[in-house]
């Protein structure tokens, strides 16, 4: 196997979907009782048959998370550097066909944003851009990383997929983590939602984590945009991808996110709705299936949901997020990538975490351990 595409091509979407929906309560009970779970167990845990077992799944997920991660929740914040984008994506406010004012932050503007984030207490920042190679390219990222490195303990990035050589160039500048979401593993639907731009290349995106692994990145994040396709099947393919990566690039760490489609200025309606109960089921299924993976929840979700999910398997949470370049200080009214749901401040979220007997951690503890 040269890369994940070779593995992916051995699976059929429709057959995989059928096998998930065919799972029974006996399959769910077997998965819950197993000392170690495989991908068939994961199918059972995300299947409709698992819905009546949600309380049991939640308790087990909490126990496994406590055993591996203790009572700590990592705090992180996104810093949007640019809304310039050459792709047309049906679900994104930054899409090329949205006639909006475009902005890429200058070094001085970035430092204005950083001052606000530091006042909030953050040590872990996630850099986000649209995909515009003429503006937000490797040289721009190098300058930004150089600028931010003295101010943050951990720097993550969610930008366009890059070539292997690009990642190899960026790691010496302090790049710690790269998030790259496939959006959907359903090829036809992927094509429908990405009709123009480099992002329309399904396989290039699919093979990005392979390039990250080859570049020796410390941590990579995977996920799909829930609402584009059947979430159970899409999340199975995410689990399949993670299984492959953990075996092949065992020195890297991994995180998963599960963003649900949120409103934006263009307003794509989700093809598939996912209830709060189903999102809890998915989070618990991921934790029960994989005790090592980090699970992250963003401000896309409601305050009530985020309050209740803290003890059930989450290890990282954002707070006070702005999804527009300059949103913290420079230009608060610029276009958002999507509307956030939880607008509470980092201090409020930290207080809620503490009230539940957990500790909010402002640094990425893995990096601290790796460099101590």
N, C-alpha and C positions, 0 to 999 in steps of 0.2 A: 504494500500500500504506500503510494507516494504522498498522499495527503487525504484530507477528510472527504473530498469529492468522490474518491474511489469507494469509500465506505457508504457514503450517502446514496450512490447509484445502485447499491445492492438492496435498497429499501423502496417499497412502493407506497405512496401516500394513502391511497384508498384502502389497500389491504391493512396497513398499519392502523388506520382509523377504525376499520371494522374490528380488528383484534382488541382494540381498547374498549369499544362499546360492547363487545361480547364477554367481557370479564364479569365474573359472578361474585356473590358475597363470599363464597368459599375461597376464591382467589384473593380477595381483600384480607380475609382472616389469615390466610397462609402468609401473605406479605407482612402483616403486622406481627406475626409470631416468629418470623424468620430471624436468625441471628445476624445475617447479612443479606441485603436485598439486591436483586439484579434488575435489568431493564423490564423484564416481564412483571416483576413486582411493582415497578414504577407505573406501568400501564394500569395495573389493578388499582393503585392508590389514587390515580387521577380519573378513573372511570366513574360513570354515574353510579355504579354498584357501591362505591365507597362513601357516598353521601350520608347514609345512616350511621357511619362510623366516625363522624367528624369529631365528636368529643374525645373518643379514644385516640384518634390521630393527633389531636391538639395536645393531649397530655404527653404522649410519647415524643412528639416534636419538641415540647418544652424540656423534657428530661434530657434528650440527646443534645440539645443546644447548650444546656447548662453544663453537661459533662465535658463538652469540647471547648466552649467559649467562655464559660462562667457567666457572671451577671454583669456583662459590659456591653454597651451599645456604642458603636463608633459613629461619631458625628462628621458629616462631610457637607460641602456646599459647592454647587456649580458656579463657575465663572464663565459667562458667555462672552467670547472674544469677538465674534463676528456673526452676522446673519446673512452674509453674502453666500449664495449657493448657485451652482450650475445645474443642479438636478431638478427635475420635476418629480415631486412625491405628492401623491393625492392627499396625504394626511398631515402635511407639515406646513406651518405658517411661514417657513423660510423658503418654500418651494419657488423655483425660478419664475414660474408664471404668475406669482403673486406680485402685483404692482405696488410695492411698498418701498419706503426709504431704506436703503442698505447702509450698514455701518460696520467698520472694523476698527477696534480700539487701537489707539496709538500707545506707545510706551508710557507716556504721561497719564493717559486716561486709565490704563491698566493699573497704575499705582494708586490712582484715586479710588478705584474699586477695591484694591487690596487693603487700603487703609480701613475701609468699612468692614471688610471680612475679618480683619485682625481685631477690630474693636468688638466684633461679635464673639471672638474667642477661637476662631477656626485655625487649625494647623493642617487640615487636609482639604485640598481644593481639587475640583474636577473641572478641567478646561474643556469648553464646548465651542464648536464652530459649525457653520454650514460647510458644504463641500465646494470650495472654490480655489482650485489649485493655482490660479494666477495671483491670488491675494493672500490666502492663508495656506502657505506652502511650508516646506521643511525649514527654510531659512527664517521665516517668521516664527515658527515654533521654537527654533533654537534661541532666538532673541527673547521670546517670552519666558522660556524655561530658565534662561540665564538671569532674567529679571526677578523671577519668583522664587528661585531656589533658596536664597537667604531668608525668605519669609515664611516658608511652609515646610513642615516635616515630611509631607508626602504630596506628590503631584500626580494626578491621574489625568487621562485625556480621553475625550470622546469626539473624535474628528473623522475626516474621511479615511478609509483604508489606504494604507501606504505600502510601498514596496519594501522588501526585506532590508535593502541597503539604507532606506530612510529610517527604519526603526533602529538599525544598528548605529546610525549617526546620532539619534536622539537619546538613547539610554545613557551615554556619558554626561548628558546635560541635566540628569536628575529625573528623567521620566521613570515613574515607578509602576504605573498601572495603565492599561489601555482597555477601554470598553468598546466593543463592536457588536452591535445587535444585528442579527440577520433580518429582522423585521418580520419575515415569514419564511418558512422552509418550503412552502407550496410554490413551486416554480411558476405556474401559470398566473397565480395571484400576484406573485412578486413582480412579474412582467407588467401586469395591469397597473400596479401602484407606482411603478418606476419606469415610465415610458421614455424618459430622456435624461441624458447625463451619464457620467461614469458609473453611477450607482446602479444603472440598469444591467450591469454585468453581474449576474447572480453568482457565478462561480468565483469571480475575483473576490467578491465579498465573503463568500463561503470559506475561502482558503486564507482569509486574513489571520485567524488565530494560529494557523500553521506557521505563517511568517513571523508572528509574535513569538511563538515557541522557539523557532530557529534563532531569533534575535536575542533570546534569553531574557525576555521581559519578566519582571518579578511577579506580576499578577495580571490576569486578563478577565474581563467581564463579558458574559454572554447573555442573550435574552431574545425575546420576540416582542413585537408590538401586539398586545392582546386585543382582538377585535377585528383584525384583518382576515383571519381564517379560524377554523375550529381550534380552540385553544388547547384542548387535550392533546391533539395530534402534533400541533406546533411545539408544545412543551416536551412531548416525547422526543422529538428530533433535537431539541436543545439538550436533553439528557443524553441522547446518543452522542452528540457532538462533545459534550463534557467528558463522557466515558473515554472516548477516543483520545482527547487531549491529555487527560490525567495519566493515561498509560504511556503516551508518547513523549510528553513534555512534563515529566513527573516533578521536575524541580520548580516549576511555576505554580503559583497559587491561583485559585479561581473564585469568581463571584457570579451570582445570578441575580438578575432583576426581572420584574414582571410588570412593565408599564402597561396600563390599560389606556386605550385610545381616549384622548381628552379633546375637548373642543378647541378650535383655533379659528383664525380669521376666514378660512375657506370652508370649514365645517363638514368634513367627511363623517357620515354616520357609520358606526361600527357594523360590520357584516354579522358579527356574532357578539351578543351581549354576554358578559360574565358577571354573575352576582357576587356580592361580598362573601357569601358563604363559599362559593366556588373558588374565590381567590384565597381564602383561608385554607381550603382543601389543597390547593396547588402548593402553597408555601409549606404546609405540613408534609405533603408528599415528597417535595424536594428534600426536606430535612431528614425524614425517615429513611429515604433512599440513599442519601449521601450526607454523612455526619461532618465531613470536612469543609464543604463548600460554604462560602459566605453568602448571605442572603440580604439584599438591600431593598429598602422601600423609600420611595420619593414623595415629594409634596403633591404629586398627581392625586394621591388618595386623600379621603376626607379626614378631618381631625378625629372623629369618633373611631373610624377604622384603624387609624395609626395608633391611637391610644391602646386599642385592644390587641393589636398584633405584636406589641413589644415583647411580650413573654412567650410568644408561640413559635419562635424560630428565627426571627430577624436578628441580624448582627450589625447592620449599618442603616443609618437614617439621615436624610437631609432635612434642613430646616432653614426658614427665612429665605428660600430660594427665589431668584429672579431668573426668568428664562429669556431675557432680552439683553443684547450687548449694551453695557452701561447702565443696567437696571438698578444697581445699588447706589450709584452716585452721579454718574456722568449724564445719563439721558434716561431717566426712569420711565418715560412714556414711549420709548421705541418699541417696535413690534416684538411681541412674545412668540416663542416657538409654539407654545401651547399654554392654556390657562392652568394655573396651579389651583389646587383645592384647599390645601392646608396653608394658611397665610400666617400662622403663629411664628413668633420670633424664636431663634435658637435658645434663648434663655428660658422661654416658656416650655419648649420641648424638653430641655435638659431637666427642668423641674418635674415634669411628668414622668420622665424616665426614673429620676431619683425617688419619686413618690411610690413607684412600683418596686422599689428595692434593688434597682439596677444602677449602674454607674455610667454616666455619659463620658466617653473617651474622645478627646479632641484630636489626638494623634492616631496615625495608623500604627498599631502596636507591632505588627509584623515587621515593619521597617526598623522600628526601634530595636527589636530583638536581633534582626539581621546585621545591624551596624554596631551593636554593643560589644 
